[in-house]
C-alpha cells in the first residue's frame, strides 16, 4: 500500500528534462523513485557509485576517430532538431563560468 510522500527540491531544468524523458518512455516519476528506493534497500546503499568526476576530456586526449564520431553524432542530432541552438548552448556555458 502506497501511503507515504517523498518531497525533494531539485533544479527546475533537471526536473523538466528528466520528466520529459520519463514521459517519452511512459514511466511515471513515482515508479522511478519507488524503484530507486527498492534498489537502495536491496543493495544496502546507493545503487551506483558516487565519485568525483575525472577531468574533462579535451580534443588533445582523443583519437581522431573519437572526434569524428562525436562530430558526426552532433551533426545528426542537429539535422533531427535535437540538442540546443548554438547561441543558447554558449549562453549556458558562459553563465556556468560566472
Backbone as XML, in Angstrom:
<?xml version="1.0"?>
<chain id="A" units="angstrom">
  <residue number="1" name="UNK">
    <atom name="N" x="0.828" y="-1.168" z="0.000"/>
    <atom name="CA" x="0.000" y="0.000" z="0.000"/>
    <atom name="C" x="0.886" y="1.250" z="0.000"/>
  </residue>
  <residue number="2" name="UNK">
    <atom name="N" x="0.673" y="2.114" z="-0.951"/>
    <atom name="CA" x="1.458" y="3.335" z="-1.061"/>
    <atom name="C" x="0.786" y="4.423" z="-0.232"/>
  </residue>
  <residue number="3" name="UNK">
    <atom name="N" x="1.426" y="4.772" z="0.885"/>
    <atom name="CA" x="0.818" y="5.756" z="1.768"/>
    <atom name="C" x="1.813" y="6.781" z="2.306"/>
  </residue>
  <residue number="4" name="UNK">
    <atom name="N" x="2.956" y="6.944" z="1.634"/>
    <atom name="CA" x="3.954" y="7.924" z="2.048"/>
    <atom name="C" x="4.281" y="8.842" z="0.875"/>
  </residue>
  <residue number="5" name="UNK">
    <atom name="N" x="4.674" y="10.063" z="1.206"/>
    <atom name="CA" x="5.029" y="11.050" z="0.190"/>
    <atom name="C" x="6.498" y="11.410" z="0.337"/>
  </residue>
  <residue number="6" name="UNK">
    <atom name="N" x="7.182" y="11.549" z="-0.786"/>
    <atom name="CA" x="8.576" y="11.986" z="-0.806"/>
    <atom name="C" x="8.601" y="13.376" z="-1.424"/>
  </residue>
  <residue number="7" name="UNK">
    <atom name="N" x="9.319" y="14.283" z="-0.787"/>
    <atom name="CA" x="9.424" y="15.642" z="-1.303"/>
    <atom name="C" x="10.894" y="16.019" z="-1.365"/>
  </residue>
  <residue number="8" name="UNK">
    <atom name="N" x="11.317" y="16.556" z="-2.482"/>
    <atom name="CA" x="12.712" y="16.962" z="-2.648"/>
    <atom name="C" x="12.777" y="18.184" z="-3.553"/>
  </residue>
  <residue number="9" name="UNK">
    <atom name="N" x="13.717" y="19.072" z="-3.267"/>
    <atom name="CA" x="13.915" y="20.243" z="-4.112"/>
    <atom name="C" x="15.040" y="19.918" z="-5.093"/>
  </residue>
  <residue number="10" name="UNK">
    <atom name="N" x="14.762" y="20.136" z="-6.372"/>
    <atom name="CA" x="15.744" y="19.881" z="-7.422"/>
    <atom name="C" x="15.761" y="21.068" z="-8.374"/>
  </residue>
  <residue number="11" name="UNK">
    <atom name="N" x="16.801" y="21.129" z="-9.190"/>
    <atom name="CA" x="16.882" y="22.193" z="-10.182"/>
    <atom name="C" x="15.745" y="22.029" z="-11.187"/>
  </residue>
  <residue number="12" name="UNK">
    <atom name="N" x="15.108" y="23.141" z="-11.513"/>
    <atom name="CA" x="13.947" y="23.142" z="-12.406"/>
    <atom name="C" x="14.264" y="22.475" z="-13.746"/>
  </residue>
  <residue number="13" name="UNK">
    <atom name="N" x="15.395" y="22.864" z="-14.356"/>
    <atom name="CA" x="15.722" y="22.326" z="-15.684"/>
    <atom name="C" x="16.016" y="20.834" z="-15.636"/>
  </residue>
  <residue number="14" name="UNK">
    <atom name="N" x="16.656" y="20.385" z="-14.561"/>
    <atom name="CA" x="16.953" y="18.955" z="-14.410"/>
    <atom name="C" x="15.651" y="18.172" z="-14.269"/>
  </residue>
  <residue number="15" name="UNK">
    <atom name="N" x="14.746" y="18.681" z="-13.436"/>
    <atom name="CA" x="13.446" y="18.036" z="-13.240"/>
    <atom name="C" x="12.704" y="17.918" z="-14.557"/>
  </residue>
  <residue number="16" name="UNK">
    <atom name="N" x="12.628" y="19.026" z="-15.293"/>
    <atom name="CA" x="11.879" y="19.014" z="-16.551"/>
    <atom name="C" x="12.498" y="18.078" z="-17.579"/>
  </residue>
  <residue number="17" name="UNK">
    <atom name="N" x="13.817" y="18.093" z="-17.685"/>
    <atom name="CA" x="14.483" y="17.231" z="-18.664"/>
    <atom name="C" x="14.271" y="15.756" z="-18.327"/>
  </residue>
  <residue number="18" name="UNK">
    <atom name="N" x="14.425" y="15.412" z="-17.057"/>
    <atom name="CA" x="14.238" y="14.018" z="-16.647"/>
    <atom name="C" x="12.784" y="13.586" z="-16.831"/>
  </residue>
  <residue number="19" name="UNK">
    <atom name="N" x="11.843" y="14.446" z="-16.436"/>
    <atom name="CA" x="10.433" y="14.077" z="-16.566"/>
    <atom name="C" x="10.001" y="13.960" z="-18.021"/>
  </residue>
  <residue number="20" name="UNK">
    <atom name="N" x="10.594" y="14.746" z="-18.899"/>
    <atom name="CA" x="10.270" y="14.620" z="-20.323"/>
    <atom name="C" x="10.747" y="13.267" z="-20.861"/>
  </residue>
  <residue number="21" name="UNK">
    <atom name="N" x="11.934" y="12.854" z="-20.454"/>
    <atom name="CA" x="12.443" y="11.543" z="-20.880"/>
    <atom name="C" x="11.532" y="10.440" z="-20.345"/>
  </residue>
  <residue number="22" name="UNK">
    <atom name="N" x="11.159" y="10.537" z="-19.073"/>
    <atom name="CA" x="10.267" y="9.535" z="-18.493"/>
    <atom name="C" x="8.921" y="9.519" z="-19.205"/>
  </residue>
  <residue number="23" name="UNK">
    <atom name="N" x="8.411" y="10.701" z="-19.553"/>
    <atom name="CA" x="7.139" y="10.775" z="-20.280"/>
    <atom name="C" x="7.251" y="10.061" z="-21.624"/>
  </residue>
  <residue number="24" name="UNK">
    <atom name="N" x="8.362" y="10.280" z="-22.317"/>
    <atom name="CA" x="8.557" y="9.665" z="-23.629"/>
    <atom name="C" x="8.612" y="8.151" z="-23.546"/>
  </residue>
  <residue number="25" name="UNK">
    <atom name="N" x="9.179" y="7.632" z="-22.466"/>
    <atom name="CA" x="9.256" y="6.174" z="-22.348"/>
    <atom name="C" x="8.081" y="5.588" z="-21.561"/>
  </residue>
  <residue number="26" name="UNK">
    <atom name="N" x="7.198" y="6.472" z="-21.091"/>
    <atom name="CA" x="5.974" y="6.012" z="-20.449"/>
    <atom name="C" x="6.132" y="5.497" z="-19.038"/>
  </residue>
  <residue number="27" name="UNK">
    <atom name="N" x="7.085" y="6.058" z="-18.289"/>
    <atom name="CA" x="7.309" y="5.621" z="-16.920"/>
    <atom name="C" x="7.010" y="6.783" z="-15.972"/>
  </residue>
  <residue number="28" name="UNK">
    <atom name="N" x="6.069" y="6.604" z="-15.046"/>
    <atom name="CA" x="5.774" y="7.668" z="-14.089"/>
    <atom name="C" x="6.942" y="7.928" z="-13.139"/>
  </residue>
  <residue number="29" name="UNK">
    <atom name="N" x="7.089" y="9.173" z="-12.707"/>
    <atom name="CA" x="8.155" y="9.551" z="-11.779"/>
    <atom name="C" x="8.070" y="8.703" z="-10.509"/>
  </residue>
  <residue number="30" name="UNK">
    <atom name="N" x="6.868" y="8.464" z="-10.020"/>
    <atom name="CA" x="6.711" y="7.695" z="-8.781"/>
    <atom name="C" x="7.281" y="6.280" z="-8.922"/>
  </residue>
  <residue number="31" name="UNK">
    <atom name="N" x="7.171" y="5.695" z="-10.095"/>
    <atom name="CA" x="7.719" y="4.355" z="-10.321"/>
    <atom name="C" x="9.249" y="4.391" z="-10.239"/>
  </residue>
  <residue number="32" name="UNK">
    <atom name="N" x="9.845" y="5.436" z="-10.797"/>
    <atom name="CA" x="11.310" y="5.560" z="-10.762"/>
    <atom name="C" x="11.784" y="5.746" z="-9.319"/>
  </residue>
  <residue number="33" name="UNK">
    <atom name="N" x="11.118" y="6.606" z="-8.566"/>
    <atom name="CA" x="11.510" y="6.845" z="-7.174"/>
    <atom name="C" x="11.330" y="5.573" z="-6.348"/>
  </residue>
  <residue number="34" name="UNK">
    <atom name="N" x="10.212" y="4.901" z="-6.518"/>
    <atom name="CA" x="9.975" y="3.648" z="-5.801"/>
    <atom name="C" x="11.046" y="2.611" z="-6.159"/>
  </residue>
  <residue number="35" name="UNK">
    <atom name="N" x="11.400" y="2.523" z="-7.427"/>
    <atom name="CA" x="12.427" y="1.577" z="-7.866"/>
    <atom name="C" x="13.787" y="1.924" z="-7.267"/>
  </residue>
  <residue number="36" name="UNK">
    <atom name="N" x="14.106" y="3.215" z="-7.220"/>
    <atom name="CA" x="15.369" y="3.640" z="-6.619"/>
    <atom name="C" x="15.406" y="3.247" z="-5.146"/>
  </residue>
  <residue number="37" name="UNK">
    <atom name="N" x="14.334" y="3.514" z="-4.421"/>
    <atom name="CA" x="14.289" y="3.158" z="-3.008"/>
    <atom name="C" x="14.439" y="1.644" z="-2.811"/>
  </residue>
  <residue number="38" name="UNK">
    <atom name="N" x="13.784" y="0.865" z="-3.664"/>
    <atom name="CA" x="13.901" y="-0.592" z="-3.561"/>
    <atom name="C" x="15.343" y="-1.051" z="-3.819"/>
  </residue>
  <residue number="39" name="UNK">
    <atom name="N" x="16.009" y="-0.423" z="-4.784"/>
    <atom name="CA" x="17.400" y="-0.782" z="-5.066"/>
    <atom name="C" x="18.324" y="-0.386" z="-3.917"/>
  </residue>
  <residue number="40" name="UNK">
    <atom name="N" x="18.041" y="0.745" z="-3.267"/>
    <atom name="CA" x="18.829" y="1.146" z="-2.099"/>
    <atom name="C" x="18.706" y="0.085" z="-1.006"/>
  </residue>
  <residue number="41" name="UNK">
    <atom name="N" x="17.489" y="-0.399" z="-0.796"/>
    <atom name="CA" x="17.272" y="-1.456" z="0.199"/>
    <atom name="C" x="17.989" y="-2.734" z="-0.230"/>
  </residue>
  <residue number="42" name="UNK">
    <atom name="N" x="17.815" y="-3.138" z="-1.483"/>
    <atom name="CA" x="18.410" y="-4.376" z="-1.996"/>
    <atom name="C" x="19.935" y="-4.326" z="-1.948"/>
  </residue>
  <residue number="43" name="UNK">
    <atom name="N" x="20.516" y="-3.194" z="-2.351"/>
    <atom name="CA" x="21.974" y="-3.058" z="-2.410"/>
    <atom name="C" x="22.578" y="-2.723" z="-1.042"/>
  </residue>
  <residue number="44" name="UNK">
    <atom name="N" x="21.744" y="-2.251" z="-0.133"/>
    <atom name="CA" x="22.275" y="-1.822" z="1.153"/>
    <atom name="C" x="23.005" y="-0.494" z="1.042"/>
  </residue>
  <residue number="45" name="UNK">
    <atom name="N" x="22.645" y="0.291" z="0.047"/>
    <atom name="CA" x="23.281" y="1.595" z="-0.185"/>
    <atom name="C" x="22.844" y="2.142" z="-1.521"/>
  </residue>
  <residue number="46" name="UNK">
    <atom name="N" x="23.483" y="3.201" z="-1.935"/>
    <atom name="CA" x="23.144" y="3.817" z="-3.221"/>
    <atom name="C" x="23.575" y="2.875" z="-4.336"/>
  </residue>
  <residue number="47" name="UNK">
    <atom name="N" x="22.688" y="2.588" z="-5.300"/>
    <atom name="CA" x="22.962" y="1.555" z="-6.295"/>
    <atom name="C" x="23.840" y="1.997" z="-7.472"/>
  </residue>
  <residue number="48" name="UNK">
    <atom name="N" x="24.584" y="3.057" z="-7.286"/>
    <atom name="CA" x="25.537" y="3.489" z="-8.306"/>
    <atom name="C" x="26.660" y="4.222" z="-7.595"/>
  </residue>
  <residue number="49" name="UNK">
    <atom name="N" x="27.844" y="4.264" z="-8.192"/>
    <atom name="CA" x="28.970" y="4.896" z="-7.497"/>
    <atom name="C" x="28.827" y="6.414" z="-7.430"/>
  </residue>
  <residue number="50" name="UNK">
    <atom name="N" x="29.205" y="6.968" z="-6.307"/>
    <atom name="CA" x="29.276" y="8.416" z="-6.147"/>
    <atom name="C" x="30.757" y="8.767" z="-6.066"/>
  </residue>
  <residue number="51" name="UNK">
    <atom name="N" x="31.269" y="9.276" z="-7.150"/>
    <atom name="CA" x="32.688" y="9.587" z="-7.224"/>
    <atom name="C" x="32.886" y="10.985" z="-7.787"/>
  </residue>
  <residue number="52" name="UNK">
    <atom name="N" x="34.049" y="11.528" z="-7.545"/>
    <atom name="CA" x="34.374" y="12.809" z="-8.150"/>
    <atom name="C" x="34.584" y="12.604" z="-9.641"/>
  </residue>
  <residue number="53" name="UNK">
    <atom name="N" x="34.076" y="13.513" z="-10.455"/>
    <atom name="CA" x="34.281" y="13.354" z="-11.894"/>
    <atom name="C" x="35.746" y="13.541" z="-12.243"/>
  </residue>
  <residue number="54" name="UNK">
    <atom name="N" x="36.168" y="12.815" z="-13.244"/>
    <atom name="CA" x="37.539" y="12.996" z="-13.723"/>
    <atom name="C" x="37.606" y="14.302" z="-14.514"/>
  </residue>
  <residue number="55" name="UNK">
    <atom name="N" x="38.784" y="14.709" z="-14.803"/>
    <atom name="CA" x="38.953" y="15.927" z="-15.590"/>
    <atom name="C" x="38.272" y="15.758" z="-16.940"/>
  </residue>
  <residue number="56" name="UNK">
    <atom name="N" x="37.666" y="16.816" z="-17.440"/>
    <atom name="CA" x="37.017" y="16.693" z="-18.747"/>
    <atom name="C" x="38.033" y="16.341" z="-19.831"/>
  </residue>
  <residue number="57" name="UNK">
    <atom name="N" x="37.600" y="15.533" z="-20.759"/>
    <atom name="CA" x="38.483" y="15.160" z="-21.873"/>
    <atom name="C" x="38.555" y="16.312" z="-22.858"/>
  </residue>
  <residue number="58" name="UNK">
    <atom name="N" x="39.720" y="16.526" z="-23.388"/>
    <atom name="CA" x="39.905" y="17.558" z="-24.408"/>
    <atom name="C" x="40.216" y="16.887" z="-25.729"/>
  </residue>
  <residue number="59" name="UNK">
    <atom name="N" x="40.156" y="17.655" z="-26.781"/>
    <atom name="CA" x="40.472" y="17.115" z="-28.111"/>
    <atom name="C" x="41.879" y="16.540" z="-28.162"/>
  </residue>
  <residue number="60" name="UNK">
    <atom name="N" x="42.790" y="17.138" z="-27.401"/>
    <atom name="CA" x="44.168" y="16.640" z="-27.394"/>
    <atom name="C" x="44.266" y="15.207" z="-26.882"/>
  </residue>
  <residue number="61" name="UNK">
    <atom name="N" x="43.317" y="14.812" z="-26.018"/>
    <atom name="CA" x="43.353" y="13.477" z="-25.442"/>
    <atom name="C" x="42.512" y="12.456" z="-26.179"/>
  </residue>
  <residue number="62" name="UNK">
    <atom name="N" x="41.958" y="12.834" z="-27.334"/>
    <atom name="CA" x="41.088" y="11.932" z="-28.084"/>
    <atom name="C" x="41.747" y="11.502" z="-29.394"/>
  </residue>
  <residue number="63" name="UNK">
    <atom name="N" x="41.435" y="10.278" z="-29.774"/>
    <atom name="CA" x="41.882" y="9.796" z="-31.079"/>
    <atom name="C" x="41.039" y="10.483" z="-32.155"/>
  </residue>
  <residue number="64" name="UNK">
    <atom name="N" x="41.591" y="10.668" z="-33.339"/>
    <atom name="CA" x="40.830" y="11.312" z="-34.417"/>
    <atom name="C" x="39.483" y="10.629" z="-34.685"/>
  </residue>
  <residue number="65" name="UNK">
    <atom name="N" x="39.433" y="9.295" z="-34.527"/>
    <atom name="CA" x="38.187" y="8.567" z="-34.752"/>
    <atom name="C" x="37.120" y="8.964" z="-33.727"/>
  </residue>
  <residue number="66" name="UNK">
    <atom name="N" x="37.553" y="9.211" z="-32.473"/>
    <atom name="CA" x="36.604" y="9.627" z="-31.436"/>
    <atom name="C" x="36.033" y="11.012" z="-31.742"/>
  </residue>
  <residue number="67" name="UNK">
    <atom name="N" x="36.897" y="11.910" z="-32.182"/>
    <atom name="CA" x="36.450" y="13.257" z="-32.525"/>
    <atom name="C" x="35.469" y="13.194" z="-33.689"/>
  </residue>
  <residue number="68" name="UNK">
    <atom name="N" x="35.811" y="12.404" z="-34.715"/>
    <atom name="CA" x="34.915" y="12.256" z="-35.860"/>
    <atom name="C" x="33.562" y="11.690" z="-35.446"/>
  </residue>
  <residue number="69" name="UNK">
    <atom name="N" x="33.568" y="10.697" z="-34.549"/>
    <atom name="CA" x="32.313" y="10.089" z="-34.091"/>
    <atom name="C" x="31.471" y="11.106" z="-33.325"/>
  </residue>
  <residue number="70" name="UNK">
    <atom name="N" x="32.109" y="11.901" z="-32.467"/>
    <atom name="CA" x="31.369" y="12.916" z="-31.707"/>
    <atom name="C" x="30.778" y="13.969" z="-32.641"/>
  </residue>
  <residue number="71" name="UNK">
    <atom name="N" x="31.566" y="14.421" z="-33.608"/>
    <atom name="CA" x="31.068" y="15.434" z="-34.542"/>
    <atom name="C" x="29.947" y="14.875" z="-35.412"/>
  </residue>
  <residue number="72" name="UNK">
    <atom name="N" x="30.076" y="13.637" z="-35.844"/>
    <atom name="CA" x="29.030" y="13.017" z="-36.657"/>
    <atom name="C" x="27.735" y="12.885" z="-35.873"/>
  </residue>
  <residue number="73" name="UNK">
    <atom name="N" x="27.856" y="12.476" z="-34.612"/>
    <atom name="CA" x="26.679" y="12.344" z="-33.757"/>
    <atom name="C" x="26.009" y="13.701" z="-33.545"/>
  </residue>
  <residue number="74" name="UNK">
    <atom name="N" x="26.801" y="14.719" z="-33.287"/>
    <atom name="CA" x="26.251" y="16.060" z="-33.082"/>
    <atom name="C" x="25.573" y="16.574" z="-34.343"/>
  </residue>
  <residue number="75" name="UNK">
    <atom name="N" x="26.185" y="16.320" z="-35.469"/>
    <atom name="CA" x="25.607" y="16.759" z="-36.737"/>
    <atom name="C" x="24.268" y="16.060" z="-36.990"/>
  </residue>
  <residue number="76" name="UNK">
    <atom name="N" x="24.226" y="14.760" z="-36.723"/>
    <atom name="CA" x="22.981" y="14.006" z="-36.909"/>
    <atom name="C" x="21.892" y="14.539" z="-35.984"/>
  </residue>
  <residue number="77" name="UNK">
    <atom name="N" x="22.245" y="14.880" z="-34.747"/>
    <atom name="CA" x="21.265" y="15.448" z="-33.819"/>
    <atom name="C" x="20.736" y="16.774" z="-34.342"/>
  </residue>
  <residue number="78" name="UNK">
    <atom name="N" x="21.621" y="17.587" z="-34.884"/>
    <atom name="CA" x="21.182" y="18.898" z="-35.380"/>
    <atom name="C" x="20.218" y="18.746" z="-36.556"/>
  </residue>
  <residue number="79" name="UNK">
    <atom name="N" x="20.429" y="17.745" z="-37.383"/>
    <atom name="CA" x="19.553" y="17.522" z="-38.534"/>
    <atom name="C" x="18.151" y="17.096" z="-38.108"/>
  </residue>
  <residue number="80" name="UNK">
    <atom name="N" x="18.058" y="16.412" z="-36.966"/>
    <atom name="CA" x="16.756" y="15.944" z="-36.485"/>
    <atom name="C" x="16.112" y="16.922" z="-35.506"/>
  </residue>
  <residue number="81" name="UNK">
    <atom name="N" x="16.762" y="18.058" z="-35.261"/>
    <atom name="CA" x="16.206" y="19.062" z="-34.365"/>
    <atom name="C" x="16.443" y="18.792" z="-32.892"/>
  </residue>
  <residue number="82" name="UNK">
    <atom name="N" x="17.269" y="17.807" z="-32.582"/>
    <atom name="CA" x="17.588" y="17.527" z="-31.181"/>
    <atom name="C" x="18.748" y="18.430" z="-30.770"/>
  </residue>
  <residue number="83" name="UNK">
    <atom name="N" x="18.931" y="18.581" z="-29.488"/>
    <atom name="CA" x="20.011" y="19.421" z="-28.999"/>
    <atom name="C" x="19.537" y="20.853" z="-28.803"/>
  </residue>
  <residue number="84" name="UNK">
    <atom name="N" x="20.499" y="21.758" z="-28.661"/>
    <atom name="CA" x="20.194" y="23.164" z="-28.388"/>
    <atom name="C" x="20.780" y="24.028" z="-29.484"/>
  </residue>
  <residue number="85" name="UNK">
    <atom name="N" x="20.146" y="25.156" z="-29.722"/>
    <atom name="CA" x="20.734" y="26.107" z="-30.669"/>
    <atom name="C" x="22.097" y="26.576" z="-30.162"/>
  </residue>
  <residue number="86" name="UNK">
    <atom name="N" x="22.974" y="26.870" z="-31.077"/>
    <atom name="CA" x="24.347" y="27.265" z="-30.792"/>
    <atom name="C" x="24.417" y="28.368" z="-29.745"/>
  </residue>
  <residue number="87" name="UNK">
    <atom name="N" x="23.689" y="29.447" z="-29.953"/>
    <atom name="CA" x="23.722" y="30.583" z="-29.038"/>
    <atom name="C" x="23.267" y="30.220" z="-27.643"/>
  </residue>
  <residue number="88" name="UNK">
    <atom name="N" x="22.220" y="29.415" z="-27.551"/>
    <atom name="CA" x="21.697" y="29.003" z="-26.245"/>
    <atom name="C" x="22.717" y="28.157" z="-25.485"/>
  </residue>
  <residue number="89" name="UNK">
    <atom name="N" x="23.377" y="27.249" z="-26.197"/>
    <atom name="CA" x="24.378" y="26.395" z="-25.554"/>
    <atom name="C" x="25.526" y="27.231" z="-25.003"/>
  </residue>
  <residue number="90" name="UNK">
    <atom name="N" x="26.004" y="28.197" z="-25.778"/>
    <atom name="CA" x="27.113" y="29.026" z="-25.301"/>
    <atom name="C" x="26.676" y="29.977" z="-24.194"/>
  </residue>
  <residue number="91" name="UNK">
    <atom name="N" x="25.434" y="30.454" z="-24.240"/>
    <atom name="CA" x="24.929" y="31.287" z="-23.140"/>
    <atom name="C" x="24.945" y="30.502" z="-21.833"/>
  </residue>
  <residue number="92" name="UNK">
    <atom name="N" x="24.542" y="29.239" z="-21.885"/>
    <atom name="CA" x="24.543" y="28.397" z="-20.690"/>
    <atom name="C" x="25.962" y="28.130" z="-20.195"/>
  </residue>
  <residue number="93" name="UNK">
    <atom name="N" x="26.882" y="27.894" z="-21.134"/>
    <atom name="CA" x="28.273" y="27.687" z="-20.741"/>
    <atom name="C" x="28.836" y="28.924" z="-20.054"/>
  </residue>
  <residue number="94" name="UNK">
    <atom name="N" x="28.583" y="30.078" z="-20.641"/>
    <atom name="CA" x="29.087" y="31.332" z="-20.052"/>
    <atom name="C" x="28.462" y="31.589" z="-18.694"/>
  </residue>
  <residue number="95" name="UNK">
    <atom name="N" x="27.196" y="31.300" z="-18.537"/>
    <atom name="CA" x="26.520" y="31.505" z="-17.248"/>
    <atom name="C" x="27.136" y="30.606" z="-16.179"/>
  </residue>
  <residue number="96" name="UNK">
    <atom name="N" x="27.555" y="29.421" z="-16.564"/>
    <atom name="CA" x="28.165" y="28.491" z="-15.623"/>
    <atom name="C" x="29.562" y="28.908" z="-15.195"/>
  </residue>
  <residue number="97" name="UNK">
    <atom name="N" x="30.191" y="29.778" z="-15.954"/>
    <atom name="CA" x="31.537" y="30.228" z="-15.624"/>
    <atom name="C" x="31.550" y="31.397" z="-14.651"/>
  </residue>
  <residue number="98" name="UNK">
    <atom name="N" x="30.428" y="32.071" z="-14.534"/>
    <atom name="CA" x="30.407" y="33.255" z="-13.669"/>
    <atom name="C" x="29.976" y="32.945" z="-12.262"/>
  </residue>
</chain>
